[in-house]
Amino acid sequence: MKRISKGSVFIILPLIFGLWLWFSAESQPQNQPAKKGSSSVSGQLTPQPTVAQNTPAVTTPGQTDTEQPAGQRTITAEQLLTELEAQAKENNPRAMLLLGSLYERGINTTPKRNYGTALQWYQKAAAQDLAEGHYNVGVYYEVGMGTAPDMKKAVASFQKAADKGLGIAEIKLASLYLIGDGVTQDTAKGLGLLEKAADKNIPQALLDLGAVYYFGNFDKKRDLTKAKELFLKAADLGVPAAMQNLGVMALAGEGMEANKVQGLRWYLLAQKYGLNNPEMQTTIDGIKADFQAAEISAAEEEADKWSADFDAKVAAAQAAQQAAQEAAQATAPAN
């Protein structure tokens, strides 16, 4: 029986920004989609050392004016840089954050990748007390990008971001306190920070805390019911590793009554939503080998139904968000 692995999984920075970005001063940080490609959940924390970004609207090359969503336009990298610099001069912290991301990524020759300049813009955003700015500065000091590594400064920046309620900063600090990296090890504080992030329904926190309860790590009593609850919440947010974990638990009867059909259903969903590597297909084929044809059909039907409901919820949420943005733009004063 395949079990939930204890191996650590780390996500690599930085995030990639497309060329056709349009920044709105009124925009808010968006939830990032769950990372794909991990075949198992870690028994330890797997925080994402990725630079937090505000996500602007994106248009694609070749769109006509009539095809572009309301409030979006296609501009060149040079125009974007000029516009963001103008807004940064007006002390707009999100413009500073995006300028940092542009210099971090580099867009052809305008601007060229420059981690030192990126850090300077992140520091300016942090000076405006923007949580993402504090977090990004922490990442740069931790990794040593554009500056010498300095864990003391990194931890201080992560703490400022966490104090403002930024979930990824809470996850990051949790990992540092749980393993004693750059700070005195404090498992109680680390778990408390992780629980705060999980209470915000942040997928990575739900996944990590579920693993803590599943394995009984960090002196936490093993609680399969709690682990299942956390994995279910993560699965409902589209996290494929959580779906696979639920498949493992359903087949083994861990935290729930053993159910072959439900187990296969979760594996099929994990495959559909990101874990579509050869190993997963081999695992699914092995599970099906012990099933009757009717059981396989039942699992596939249930997976299709769950998927249809999930996709409908995502589409509805996106439509509502788009409508809210259009309404805000309609009422915003003209420049």
FIBA-823016 format. One line per 8 residues: number of its first residue (from 1); their letters; for each residue x, y negated, z of N, C-alpha, C. Coordinates in steps of 0.02 Angstrom, whole numbers, plus 32768, in hexadecimal, padded with zeros to 4 digits. Example, Ala and Ser with C-alpha at 12.3 -4.5 7.8 and 13.67 -1.06 7.14 Angstrom:
<atoms>
1 = as = 8294/811C/8186/8267/80E1/8186/8294/80A5/8186 ~ 8282/8070/8162/82AC/8035/8165/8285/7FFE/818A
</atoms>
This chain:
<atoms>
1 = mkriskgs = 802A/803C/8000/8000/8000/8000/802C/7FC2/8000 ~ 8020/7F94/7FD2/8046/7F56/7FD0/8035/7F2C/800C ~ 8069/7F10/802C/805F/7EE7/8067/8073/7E9F/805A ~ 805C/7E74/8087/806F/7E2F/8082/80B8/7E28/8093 ~ 80DF/7E09/8067/8127/7E04/806F/8139/7DCD/80A1 ~ 8173/7DD7/80C1/818D/7DA4/80EE/81C2/7D78/80CC ~ 81CE/7D82/808C/8201/7D5C/8069/81EE/7D13/8062 ~ 821F/7CE7/8068/8211/7C9F/8062/820D/7C8C/8019
9 = vfiilpli = 81E2/7C5C/800B/81D9/7C41/7FC7/81E3/7BF6/7FCC ~ 820D/7BDA/7FA2/8218/7B92/7FA4/8208/7B73/7F60 ~ 81E9/7B3A/7F63/81D6/7B16/7F27/820B/7AE1/7F19 ~ 821E/7AD9/7EDA/8255/7AAD/7EC8/823C/7A68/7EB5 ~ 825F/7A34/7ECA/824F/79F1/7EB6/8276/79E1/7E77 ~ 8262/79AC/7E50/822C/797D/7E60/81EE/798B/7E36 ~ 81B8/7968/7E46/817D/796B/7E1C/818B/7947/7DDB ~ 8169/795D/7DA6/8174/793F/7D65/813B/7910/7D53
17 = fglwlwfs = 814D/78D4/7D40/811A/78A4/7D2A/811B/78A1/7CDE ~ 80E0/78A0/7CBF/80DC/789C/7C77/80EE/7857/7C5E ~ 80FB/7851/7C1E/810D/7811/7C01/80D3/77E1/7C00 ~ 8097/77FB/7BF3/805E/77CF/7BEB/8039/77C6/7C2E ~ 8053/779B/7C59/8036/7790/7C9A/8015/774B/7C9B ~ 7FDE/7748/7CC0/7FBF/7707/7CCA/7FB0/76FF/7D13 ~ 7FCF/76CC/7D31/7FCA/76C3/7D79/7F91/7695/7D8C ~ 7F6A/76A7/7DBE/7F35/767C/7DD8/7F45/766C/7E20
25 = aesqpqnq = 7F44/762E/7E32/7F53/761A/7E77/7F1E/7633/7EA6 ~ 7EE4/7645/7E8C/7EAD/765C/7EB6/7EAE/76A7/7EC0 ~ 7EDB/76CB/7E9C/7EDA/7713/7E9E/7EF1/772D/7EE1 ~ 7EDB/776B/7EF1/7EEC/778B/7F2F/7F13/77CB/7F21 ~ 7F3A/77E4/7F51/7F5E/7822/7F45/7F2E/785B/7F37 ~ 7F40/7885/7F07/7F15/78BD/7EF5/7F31/78FD/7F12 ~ 7F06/792D/7F21/7F1E/796E/7F37/7F41/7990/7EFC ~ 7F7A/79AB/7F0A/7F9E/79CE/7ED6/7F85/7A16/7ED0
33 = pakkgsss = 7F84/7A2F/7E92/7F6E/7A75/7E8A/7F9D/7AA5/7EAD ~ 7F82/7ADE/7EBE/7FAC/7B11/7EE0/7FE3/7B27/7EB2 ~ 801E/7B32/7ECE/8056/7B4A/7EA6/8049/7B92/7E90 ~ 805E/7BA0/7E52/8054/7BE3/7E37/8096/7C08/7E33 ~ 8091/7C49/7E2D/80CB/7C72/7E1F/80E6/7C98/7E5B ~ 80CC/7C8B/7E96/80E2/7CB1/7ED1/80BA/7CF0/7ED7 ~ 80DC/7D29/7EE0/80B8/7D69/7EE4/80A5/7D7B/7F2A ~ 80BD/7D55/7F5C/80AD/7D66/7FA0/80B1/7D28/7FCB
41 = vsgqltpq = 8094/7D2E/8006/8096/7CF6/8034/80CF/7D03/8065 ~ 80EE/7CCE/807C/8126/7CD6/80A9/8110/7CE0/80F1 ~ 8136/7D07/8115/8129/7D0F/815C/8145/7CD4/8182 ~ 8174/7CAF/8163/818D/7C71/8180/816C/7C37/815B ~ 817A/7BFC/8171/815E/7BC2/814E/817E/7BBA/810A ~ 8158/7BA4/80DA/8172/7B95/8098/815F/7B4E/8086 ~ 817A/7B1B/80A8/8166/7AD7/8099/817E/7AC4/8054 ~ 815F/7A93/8036/8172/7A7E/7FF3/819F/7A41/7FF7
49 = ptvaqntp = 81E1/7A49/7FEA/820C/7A0F/7FEA/8204/79E8/7FAA ~ 81C6/79D7/7F9A/81B8/79B2/7F5C/81A9/796A/7F6D ~ 81BA/793F/7F40/81AD/78F8/7F4C/8163/78EA/7F44 ~ 8147/78CB/7F76/80FF/78BB/7F74/80F5/7883/7F42 ~ 80C1/788A/7F1A/80B4/7857/7EE7/806A/7846/7EE7 ~ 805C/7809/7ED4/8018/77F6/7EC4/800D/780B/7E7C ~ 7FD5/7827/7E6B/7FC9/7841/7E28/7F9E/7812/7DFF ~ 7FBB/77EF/7DD0/7F94/77C2/7DA6/7F70/77E8/7D70
57 = avttpgqt = 7F44/77C6/7D4D/7F21/77E6/7D15/7F53/77F4/7CDE ~ 7F46/7827/7CB6/7F73/783A/7C81/7F4D/783D/7C3F ~ 7F69/781F/7C0B/7F4D/7827/7BC9/7F7F/784E/7B9F ~ 7F67/786C/7B6B/7F93/7897/7B44/7FA4/7877/7B01 ~ 7FDC/788B/7AE4/7FF0/786E/7AA4/7FBB/787B/7A6F ~ 7FAF/7849/7A45/7F80/7852/7A0E/7F38/7844/7A1F ~ 7F29/7834/7A5E/7EE4/7823/7A6E/7ED1/77E2/7A4D ~ 7E95/77DE/7A35/7E7C/779E/7A1B/7E5B/7779/7A54
65 = dteqpagq = 7E4D/7739/7A48/7E2D/7711/7A7C/7DEA/772F/7A91 ~ 7DC6/774B/7A62/7D84/7767/7A72/7D8A/77A8/7A99 ~ 7DC4/77C9/7A93/7DCD/7808/7AB6/7DE5/77FF/7AFD ~ 7E01/77C5/7B0C/7E1E/77BB/7B4D/7DE9/77B1/7B82 ~ 7DF1/77D1/7BBC/7DC2/77C6/7BF3/7DC1/777D/7C06 ~ 7D89/7767/7C22/7D82/7722/7C37/7DB9/770F/7C68 ~ 7DD5/76D3/7C5F/7E06/76BA/7C8D/7E4D/76D1/7C7F ~ 7E57/76F9/7C49/7E99/7712/7C39/7EAF/76F6/7BF6
73 = rtitaeql = 7EF0/76ED/7BEF/7F0B/76D8/7BAF/7F50/76F6/7BA8 ~ 7F66/76FC/7B6A/7FA7/7718/7B5D/7FDA/76DF/7B58 ~ 8010/76E3/7B7F/8043/76B0/7B7C/8087/76D2/7B79 ~ 80B9/76AC/7B64/80FC/76C8/7B60/811D/76C8/7BA5 ~ 8154/76EC/7BA9/8179/76ED/7BE8/8192/76A7/7BFA ~ 81A8/7681/7BC7/81C0/763D/7BD4/8188/7611/7BF0 ~ 814C/7617/7BD2/8113/75EF/7BEA/8101/7603/7C31 ~ 8102/7644/7C3E/80F1/765C/7C81/8123/7641/7CB4
81 = lteleaqa = 8164/7644/7CA3/8197/762C/7CD1/818E/75E2/7CE0 ~ 8180/75BB/7CAC/8176/7573/7CB5/8139/7565/7CE1 ~ 8104/7589/7CD5/80C6/757E/7CFB/80CF/7591/7D44 ~ 80F1/75C9/7D50/80FC/75DE/7D95/812A/75AE/7DBA ~ 815E/7596/7D97/818C/7567/7DB7/8168/7526/7DCA ~ 8139/7511/7D9F/8112/74D4/7DAE/80E7/74DF/7DEC ~ 80C9/7519/7DF1/809F/7527/7E2C/80C9/7532/7E6A ~ 8105/754D/7E62/8132/7557/7E9B/8147/7514/7EB7
89 = kennpram = 8151/74E2/7E8B/8164/749F/7EA2/812D/7480/7ECC ~ 80F0/7499/7EC3/80B7/7481/7EEB/80AE/74AC/7F2A ~ 80E2/74D2/7F3A/80E3/74FD/7F76/80AF/7534/7F74 ~ 80A3/7550/7F39/8075/7589/7F32/809D/75C8/7F40 ~ 8092/75EA/7F79/80BB/7624/7F8A/80B3/765E/7F5B ~ 8078/7666/7F3D/806F/769F/7F10/8093/7694/7ECE ~ 809A/7655/7EBA/80C3/7647/7E7F/810B/7658/7E8E ~ 8121/7649/7ECB/8166/765B/7EDE/816F/76A6/7EDE
97 = lllgslye = 813E/76CA/7EF7/8141/7713/7EF8/8147/772F/7EB2 ~ 8120/7715/7E84/8122/772E/7E3F/8162/771B/7E1C ~ 817D/76E0/7E2C/81BE/76CE/7E10/81F3/76FF/7E27 ~ 81F0/7712/7E66/821F/7744/7E7F/8219/7785/7E58 ~ 81DB/7799/7E4B/81D1/77D8/7E28/81EB/77D5/7DE0 ~ 81E4/779A/7DC0/81FC/7793/7D7C/8248/7797/7D79 ~ 826A/7776/7DA8/82B3/777A/7DA9/82CB/77BF/7DBF ~ 82A4/77E1/7DE8/82B6/7825/7DFC/82B3/7854/7DC1
105 = rginttpk = 827E/784E/7D9A/8274/787A/7D61/829D/7864/7D25 ~ 829C/7823/7D16/82BD/780A/7CDA/8291/7818/7C9E ~ 8282/77E6/7C76/8259/77EF/7C3A/8284/77DB/7BFE ~ 829F/780D/7BDB/82CB/7800/7BA3/8303/77D0/7BBA ~ 8303/7793/7B9F/8337/7763/7BB4/8319/772A/7BDC ~ 82D7/7729/7BE5/82B7/76F1/7C09/8284/770C/7C39 ~ 8292/770F/7C7A/82D6/7704/7C95/82FD/7744/7C94 ~ 833F/773E/7C99/8369/7779/7CA0/8362/7794/7CE7
113 = rnygtalq = 836C/77D5/7CEF/8368/77F3/7D32/839E/77D4/7D5D ~ 8388/77BC/7D98/83B7/779D/7DC6/839C/77A8/7E0D ~ 83B7/77D9/7E30/839F/77E9/7E73/83AB/77B0/7EA4 ~ 83E2/778C/7E9B/83EF/7754/7EC8/83B9/771E/7EC2 ~ 83A7/770D/7E85/8372/76DB/7E7A/832F/76F6/7E92 ~ 8323/7736/7E86/82E4/7754/7E9D/82DF/774E/7EE9 ~ 8315/775D/7F0B/8315/7758/7F54/8307/7710/7F6B ~ 8325/76E0/7F49/831A/769A/7F5B/82CF/7688/7F56
121 = wyqkaaaq = 82AE/76A0/7F22/8267/7691/7F1B/823E/76B6/7F50 ~ 8251/76F3/7F5F/822E/7717/7F94/8237/76F4/7FD8 ~ 8273/76DB/7FE3/8280/76B7/8021/8256/7677/8025 ~ 824D/7656/7FEC/8222/761A/7FEB/81DA/762D/7FF9 ~ 81C2/7664/7FDE/817F/767C/7FED/8178/768D/8037 ~ 81AD/76AC/8053/81AC/76BD/809A/81AC/767E/80C5 ~ 81CF/764A/80AE/81D0/760B/80D2/818B/75EC/80D6 ~ 8160/75FD/80A5/811A/75E7/80A6/80EF/7618/80CF
129 = dlaeghyn = 8110/7648/80EE/80F1/767A/811A/80C2/76A9/80F4 ~ 80D4/76B8/80B6/80AE/76EA/808F/80C7/772F/80A3 ~ 8099/775A/80B6/80AC/779C/80D0/80D5/77C3/809D ~ 80C0/77C3/805E/80E4/77E8/802B/812B/77CC/8021 ~ 8132/778A/802B/8174/776C/8027/81A2/7787/805D ~ 8189/7789/809B/81B0/77A6/80D2/81C4/77EE/80C2 ~ 8194/7815/80A9/81A2/785B/809B/81D7/7863/8066 ~ 81D1/783C/8030/8202/7841/7FFA/8248/782F/8011
137 = vgvyyevg = 824D/77FB/803B/828E/77E8/8056/82AA/7822/807F ~ 827F/7843/80A5/8295/787D/80CC/82B0/78B4/80A0 ~ 828E/78C2/8069/82A5/78F6/803A/82EA/78E4/801F ~ 82F3/78A5/800C/8332/7891/7FEF/836C/7896/8021 ~ 835F/7885/8060/8393/788C/8093/839F/78D5/80A5 ~ 836C/78FD/80A4/8374/7944/80B3/839E/7967/807E ~ 838E/795A/803F/83AF/797D/8007/83F1/795C/7FF4 ~ 83F5/7919/8000/8430/78F5/7FEA/842A/78DE/7FA2
145 = mgtapdmk = 83F2/78C0/7F91/83E6/78A6/7F4E/83ED/785B/7F4F ~ 841D/7840/7F2A/8428/77F8/7F28/8448/77DE/7F67 ~ 845B/7809/7F94/847A/77F6/7FD3/8499/7834/7FF2 ~ 84C0/782A/8026/84DD/7863/804A/84A7/7883/8075 ~ 84A8/78C5/807C/8476/78E6/80A7/847A/78CC/80EF ~ 8440/78C4/810D/843E/78AB/8152/83FD/78C4/8171 ~ 8402/78FC/8193/83C6/791C/81B0/83A5/78F0/81E5 ~ 83CC/78CA/8209/83AE/789E/823C/8380/786B/821C
153 = kavasfqk = 8397/784C/81E6/836C/781C/81C2/8332/7840/81A0 ~ 833E/787C/8187/8309/78A2/8166/82D1/78B1/8197 ~ 82E3/78CA/81D2/82B0/78DC/8204/828A/789E/8219 ~ 82AC/7866/8222/828B/7828/8237/8258/7813/8202 ~ 826A/7819/81C3/823C/7806/818D/8201/7836/8189 ~ 820E/7876/818F/81D7/78A7/818F/81A7/7899/81C9 ~ 81C3/7886/8203/8199/7879/823D/816C/783D/8230 ~ 8187/7808/8211/815E/77CD/8202/8125/77DF/81D3
161 = aadkglgi = 8134/780A/81A1/80FF/781F/8172/80CB/784A/8196 ~ 80E2/7876/81C1/80B4/78A1/81E7/8089/7878/8216 ~ 80A6/7845/8235/8081/781A/8262/8047/77F6/823F ~ 804F/77ED/81FE/801A/77CE/81D6/7FEA/7802/81BA ~ 7FF3/7841/81CD/7FC4/7876/81BA/7FD1/7897/8178 ~ 800D/788F/815B/801D/78AE/811B/8029/78F9/8126 ~ 7FFF/7922/8108/8000/796A/8115/8041/798C/8102 ~ 805E/797A/80C8/809C/799C/80B5/80D5/798B/80E4
169 = aeiklasl = 80D2/7950/8103/8105/793E/8134/80FC/7967/8173 ~ 80BD/7974/8186/80B0/799E/81C0/80C9/79E5/81B4 ~ 80BF/79FE/8177/80D7/7A41/8166/8124/7A43/8168 ~ 8142/7A0F/814C/818B/7A0C/814B/81A8/7A0B/8191 ~ 818D/79DF/81BB/81A5/79DB/8200/8198/7A1D/8225 ~ 8160/7A3C/8217/8151/7A7C/8237/8188/7AAF/8228 ~ 819D/7AB2/81E9/81D1/7AE1/81D6/8212/7AD2/81FA ~ 8223/7A92/8201/8261/7A7F/8221/8260/7A91/826B
177 = yligdgvt = 8229/7A84/828C/8224/7A94/82D4/8221/7AE0/82E0 ~ 8202/7B03/82B4/81FB/7B4C/82BF/823E/7B70/82B6 ~ 8269/7B57/828A/82A9/7B79/8280/82E3/7B53/829F ~ 82D6/7B16/82B9/830B/7AEF/82D9/833C/7AD3/82A7 ~ 8324/7AB9/8270/834F/7A9C/823C/834F/7A50/8243 ~ 8385/7A35/825B/838A/79EC/8263/8369/79D1/82A1 ~ 8347/79FD/82C6/8326/79EB/8304/832E/7A25/8335 ~ 8322/7A17/8374/8321/7A4D/83A5/82E5/7A7A/8399
185 = qdtakglg = 82EF/7ABB/8395/82B8/7AE8/8386/8281/7AE1/83BA ~ 8243/7ADA/83A0/8209/7AD1/83CC/81CD/7AF1/83A8 ~ 81C2/7B32/83B4/818D/7B55/838F/8148/7B3A/839E ~ 813D/7B24/83DC/80FB/7B09/83EE/80EC/7ACA/83C5 ~ 811E/7A9E/83C1/8115/7A61/839A/810D/7A71/8350 ~ 8135/7AA0/8338/8131/7AB3/82F1/80ED/7ACF/82DF ~ 80D3/7AFC/8309/8091/7B19/82FB/805A/7AE5/8301 ~ 8063/7AB6/8330/8031/7A81/8336/802D/7A56/82F7
193 = llekaadk = 8067/7A46/82DB/8069/7A20/829C/804A/7A47/8263 ~ 8059/7A88/8260/803E/7AB1/822B/7FF2/7AB6/8231 ~ 7FD9/7ABB/826D/7F90/7ABE/8277/7F6F/7A7C/8263 ~ 7F90/7A44/8270/7F75/7A03/825A/7F6C/7A02/820F ~ 7FA0/7A19/81EB/7F9C/7A1A/81A2/7F67/7A4B/818A ~ 7F61/7A84/81AC/7F2D/7AB5/8199/7EE8/7A99/81A4 ~ 7EE0/7A71/81D9/7E9E/7A52/81E7/7E8A/7A22/81AF ~ 7EBB/7A0B/8188/7EAD/79DF/814F/7E9E/7A09/8110
201 = nipqalld = 7E9D/7A4B/8118/7E92/7A78/80DF/7EC8/7A71/80A9 ~ 7F05/7A66/80BE/7F3D/7A64/808E/7F50/7AAC/807E ~ 7F4E/7ABF/803F/7F58/7B06/802D/7F97/7B25/804A ~ 7FD0/7B03/8045/800F/7B21/805E/800B/7B2E/80A9 ~ 7FEC/7B00/80CE/7FE7/7B09/8116/7FB9/7B44/8127 ~ 7F82/7B49/8104/7F54/7B82/8110/7F77/7BC4/8102 ~ 7F9E/7BC5/80CC/7FC2/7C02/80B9/7FF6/7C14/80EE ~ 801D/7BE2/8102/8053/7BEF/8132/8037/7C02/8177
209 = lgavyyfg = 8004/7BDF/818D/7FE8/7BEE/81CF/7FC6/7C33/81CE ~ 7FA7/7C44/8196/7F8B/7C86/818F/7FC0/7CBC/8196 ~ 7FFB/7CAF/8178/8032/7CDF/817E/804B/7CE5/81C6 ~ 804C/7CAC/81E9/8061/7CAD/822F/8033/7CDB/8258 ~ 7FF1/7CD5/824D/7FC2/7CFF/8272/7FC3/7D47/825A ~ 7FCF/7D51/8219/7FD1/7D95/81FE/800B/7DBD/821D ~ 8046/7D9D/821F/8081/7DC1/8238/808A/7DBA/8284 ~ 8069/7D88/82A2/8075/7D7B/82E8/80B9/7D5C/82F3
217 = nfdkkrdl = 80CB/7D2A/82C8/810C/7D09/82CC/810D/7CD2/8300 ~ 8149/7CBD/8313/8154/7C84/8340/812D/7C8C/8381 ~ 812E/7CC8/839B/810D/7CD8/83DB/80C2/7CD0/83D8 ~ 80A7/7CCB/839D/805E/7CC7/8395/8042/7D0E/8395 ~ 800D/7D19/83BA/7FEF/7D5B/83BC/7FD2/7D6B/8377 ~ 7FDE/7DA8/8360/7FC4/7DBC/831F/7F78/7DBB/8320 ~ 7F5B/7D9A/82EE/7F13/7D92/82EB/7EFD/7D98/82A3 ~ 7EEA/7DD4/828E/7ED8/7DE1/8248/7E98/7DBD/8234
225 = tkakelfl = 7E6A/7DB5/8264/7E2C/7D90/8254/7E3B/7D48/8244 ~ 7E67/7D29/826C/7E7A/7CE4/825F/7EA1/7CDE/821E ~ 7ECC/7D0E/8211/7EF2/7D0E/81D2/7EC3/7D11/8197 ~ 7E91/7D3E/819B/7E61/7D44/8164/7E3C/7D02/815A ~ 7E28/7CE2/8191/7E03/7CA2/818C/7E2D/7C6E/8168 ~ 7E6D/7C69/8178/7E98/7C38/8159/7EA6/7C48/8110 ~ 7EB0/7C89/8101/7EBA/7C9D/80BC/7E7C/7C8F/8091 ~ 7E41/7C99/80AF/7E03/7C8B/808A/7DFE/7C41/8078
233 = kaadlgvp = 7E10/7C16/80A8/7E0D/7BCE/809B/7E3E/7BBC/8063 ~ 7E7A/7BDA/8065/7EAB/7BCC/8030/7E93/7BE7/7FED ~ 7E75/7C22/7FED/7E5C/7C3F/7FAF/7E25/7C13/7F91 ~ 7DFB/7BF7/7FBC/7DC6/7BCB/7FA4/7DE1/7B8B/7F85 ~ 7E21/7B7D/7F92/7E42/7B43/7F74/7E6B/7B58/7F36 ~ 7E65/7B97/7F24/7E86/7BAF/7EE7/7ECD/7BC7/7EEF ~ 7EE1/7BDB/7F2C/7F25/7BF2/7F39/7F2B/7C3D/7F29 ~ 7F4E/7C50/7EF4/7F50/7C97/7EE1/7F72/7CC4/7F14
241 = aamqnlgv = 7FA5/7CAB/7F38/7FC6/7CD4/7F6A/7F96/7CE7/7FA2 ~ 7F69/7CB9/7FB3/7F38/7CC8/7FE7/7F07/7CFD/7FCE ~ 7EF5/7CFA/7F8E/7EC9/7D2C/7F71/7EE9/7D71/7F74 ~ 7F29/7D74/7F63/7F4C/7DB5/7F67/7F4E/7DCE/7FAE ~ 7F5B/7DA2/7FDE/7F5D/7DB7/8024/7F1A/7DD3/803A ~ 7EE4/7DB5/8024/7EA1/7DCF/8035/7E96/7E13/8015 ~ 7EB3/7E1C/7FD9/7EAE/7E5E/7FB9/7ED2/7E93/7FE1 ~ 7F0E/7E82/7FF9/7F34/7EB0/8023/7F0B/7EC3/8061
249 = malagegm = 7EEE/7E91/8082/7ECA/7E9C/80C0/7E89/7EC3/80B5 ~ 7E67/7EB5/807E/7E28/7ED8/806F/7E35/7F22/8061 ~ 7E69/7F30/803C/7E78/7F76/802C/7E8E/7F9D/806A ~ 7EB2/7F7A/8096/7ECD/7F9C/80D2/7E9D/7F99/810D ~ 7E67/7F71/8107/7E3A/7F69/813F/7E59/7F42/8178 ~ 7E7F/7F0F/8168/7EA0/7EE4/819A/7E76/7EA5/81A4 ~ 7E5B/7E9D/81E1/7E33/7E62/81EF/7DEE/7E66/81D2 ~ 7DDE/7E9D/81B3/7D9D/7EA7/8193/7D94/7EF2/8186
257 = eankvqgl = 7D58/7F04/8176/7D4C/7F4A/8163/7D6C/7F57/8120 ~ 7D8D/7F90/8119/7DAC/7FA1/80D9/7D79/7FA2/80A1 ~ 7D8A/7F82/806A/7D5C/7F7E/8032/7D84/7F7E/7FF1 ~ 7D83/7FB6/7FCD/7DAB/7FBD/7F91/7D97/7F8B/7F5B ~ 7D56/7F82/7F52/7D3E/7F55/7F1E/7D54/7F0D/7F2C ~ 7D4C/7EF8/7F6B/7D60/7EB4/7F7E/7DAC/7EAB/7F78 ~ 7DD0/7EDF/7F89/7E18/7EDC/7F83/7E2E/7ED1/7F3B ~ 7E14/7EF9/7F0E/7E24/7EF1/7EC7/7E0D/7EAE/7EAD
265 = rwyllaqk = 7DD2/7E98/7EC3/7DB9/7E57/7EAD/7DEB/7E20/7EBD ~ 7E07/7E20/7EFA/7E36/7DEB/7F0C/7E77/7DF0/7EE4 ~ 7E8D/7E2D/7ED5/7EC8/7E34/7EAC/7EBC/7E19/7E65 ~ 7E82/7E27/7E4A/7E72/7E0E/7E07/7E6F/7DC2/7E06 ~ 7E55/7DA5/7E3B/7E52/7D5C/7E40/7E97/7D3E/7E49 ~ 7EC1/7D5E/7E71/7F05/7D46/7E79/7F2A/7D45/7E37 ~ 7F1F/7D79/7E0F/7F3E/7D7C/7DCD/7F24/7D45/7DA0 ~ 7EE3/7D39/7DA1/7EC6/7D07/7D75/7EDD/7CC1/7D87
273 = yglnnpem = 7EE5/7CB3/7DC8/7EF5/7C6F/7DDC/7F40/7C63/7DE9 ~ 7F6A/7C8E/7DCE/7FB1/7C7D/7DCF/7FE2/7CB5/7DD6 ~ 7FD1/7CEB/7DF9/8001/7D21/7E03/7FFA/7D54/7DCA ~ 800A/7D3D/7D8E/8000/7D67/7D53/8042/7D84/7D39 ~ 806E/7D96/7D67/80AE/7DB3/7D54/80A6/7DFE/7D49 ~ 80D8/7E1E/7D29/80D4/7E66/7D1C/80CA/7E90/7D5C ~ 80E9/7E7B/7D93/80E3/7EA0/7DD1/809A/7EA3/7DE8 ~ 8077/7E6A/7DE1/8031/7E69/7DF5/8008/7E99/7DCA
281 = qttidgik = 8014/7E99/7D89/7FEF/7EC6/7D5D/7FFC/7F0F/7D70 ~ 803A/7F1F/7D81/804B/7F63/7D96/8026/7F75/7DD6 ~ 8023/7F45/7E05/8000/7F50/7E44/7FB6/7F5C/7E38 ~ 7F98/7F33/7E0E/7F50/7F3A/7DFE/7F43/7F7D/7DDC ~ 7F6E/7F90/7DAE/7F65/7FD0/7D8C/7F69/800A/7DBE ~ 7F97/8004/7DEF/7F9D/8037/7E22/7F5F/803C/7E4E ~ 7F42/8002/7E5E/7F04/8001/7E87/7ECB/8022/7E60 ~ 7EC6/800F/7E21/7E8F/802A/7DF8/7E94/8075/7DEF
289 = adfqaaei = 7ED0/8090/7DF3/7ED9/80D8/7DE9/7EB3/8101/7E1C ~ 7EA7/80E3/7E57/7E83/8107/7E8C/7E39/80F6/7E8D ~ 7E21/80D2/7E5B/7DDC/80BB/7E5A/7DB3/80E1/7E26 ~ 7D73/80E5/7E33/7D44/80FD/7E02/7D35/80C3/7DD1 ~ 7D1E/80D4/7D95/7D10/80A1/7D63/7CDC/8070/7D7C ~ 7CAA/8088/7DA0/7C75/805C/7DBA/7C92/802B/7DED ~ 7CC3/8040/7E15/7CE1/8014/7E47/7D0A/7FDD/7E24 ~ 7D2C/7FF1/7DF0/7D54/7FBF/7DCA/7D25/7F8B/7DAB
297 = saaeeead = 7CEE/7FA2/7D8D/7CBF/7F74/7D6E/7CA0/7F46/7DA2 ~ 7C90/7F60/7DDD/7C74/7F37/7E12/7CA5/7F01/7E28 ~ 7CE4/7F12/7E2F/7D17/7EE2/7E44/7D20/7EAC/7E0F ~ 7D21/7EC1/7DD0/7D29/7E90/7D9A/7CEE/7E61/7D96 ~ 7CB1/7E7B/7DA0/7C76/7E51/7D9F/7C77/7E1F/7DD9 ~ 7C8B/7E36/7E13/7C8D/7E09/7E4D/7CC3/7DD4/7E44 ~ 7CFB/7DE7/7E26/7D31/7DB7/7E18/7D19/7D82/7DE7 ~ 7CF5/7D98/7DB3/7CDB/7D69/7D81/7CA9/7D38/7DA1
305 = kwsadfda = 7C7F/7D51/7DCE/7C4E/7D26/7DEF/7C71/7CF3/7E1C ~ 7CA1/7D0B/7E44/7CC6/7CDE/7E70/7CE9/7CA8/7E47 ~ 7D08/7CBD/7E10/7D2D/7C8F/7DE5/7CFF/7C5B/7DC7 ~ 7CC4/7C70/7DB0/7C95/7C41/7D91/7C7E/7C0E/7DC4 ~ 7C6F/7C24/7E01/7C5A/7BF6/7E36/7C93/7BC5/7E48 ~ 7CD0/7BDF/7E4C/7D09/7BB5/7E5D/7D16/7B81/7E27 ~ 7D16/7B96/7DE9/7D22/7B68/7DB1/7CEC/7B32/7DAE ~ 7CAE/7B45/7DBE/7C77/7B14/7DBE/7C82/7AE0/7DF4
313 = kvaaaqaa = 7C99/7AF6/7E2F/7CA6/7AC7/7E66/7CDE/7A97/7E54 ~ 7D12/7AB1/7E35/7D4A/7A87/7E20/7D33/7A53/7DED ~ 7D0C/7A69/7DBC/7CF3/7A3C/7D88/7CC7/7A06/7DA6 ~ 7C9C/7A19/7DD6/7C70/79E8/7DF6/7C98/79B5/7E1E ~ 7CCC/79CC/7E41/7CF5/799F/7E68/7D1B/796F/7E3A ~ 7D34/7987/7E02/7D57/795C/7DD3/7D28/7929/7DB5 ~ 7CEB/793E/7DA5/7CBA/790F/7D89/7CA8/78D9/7DBB ~ 7CA0/78EC/7DFA/7C90/78BC/7E2D/7CC9/788A/7E37
321 = qqaaqeaa = 7D06/78A4/7E36/7D40/7878/7E3D/7D45/7847/7E03 ~ 7D3A/7860/7DC6/7D3C/7835/7D8B/7D07/77FF/7D8F ~ 7CCA/7813/7DA5/7C94/77E2/7DAB/7CA5/77AD/7DDF ~ 7CC4/77C1/7E16/7CD6/7791/7E4A/7D0B/7761/7E30 ~ 7D3B/777A/7E0A/7D6F/774F/7DEE/7D51/771E/7DBC ~ 7D24/7735/7D93/7D04/7709/7D62/7CDA/76D3/7D84 ~ 7CB9/76E7/7DBA/7C90/76B6/7DDF/7CBC/7682/7DFF ~ 7CF6/7697/7E1A/7D24/7668/7E3A/7D41/7638/7E06
329 = qatapan = 7D51/7653/7DCB/7D6C/7629/7D97/7D39/75F8/7D7C ~ 7CFA/760D/7D7A/7CC5/75E1/7D61/7CB9/75A6/7D8F ~ 7CC4/75B1/7DD0/7CB7/757C/7E00/7CF6/7554/7E12 ~ 7D30/756B/7DF8/7D6E/7548/7E08/7D71/7505/7DE2 ~ 7D8B/74D1/7E01/7D8F/7490/7DDF/7DBF/7494/7DA4 ~ 7DAF/7470/7D6F/7DD9/7470/7D33/7E1A/744B/7D41 ~ 7E50/7462/7D22/7E90/7441/7D2C/7E90/73FD/7D08
</atoms>
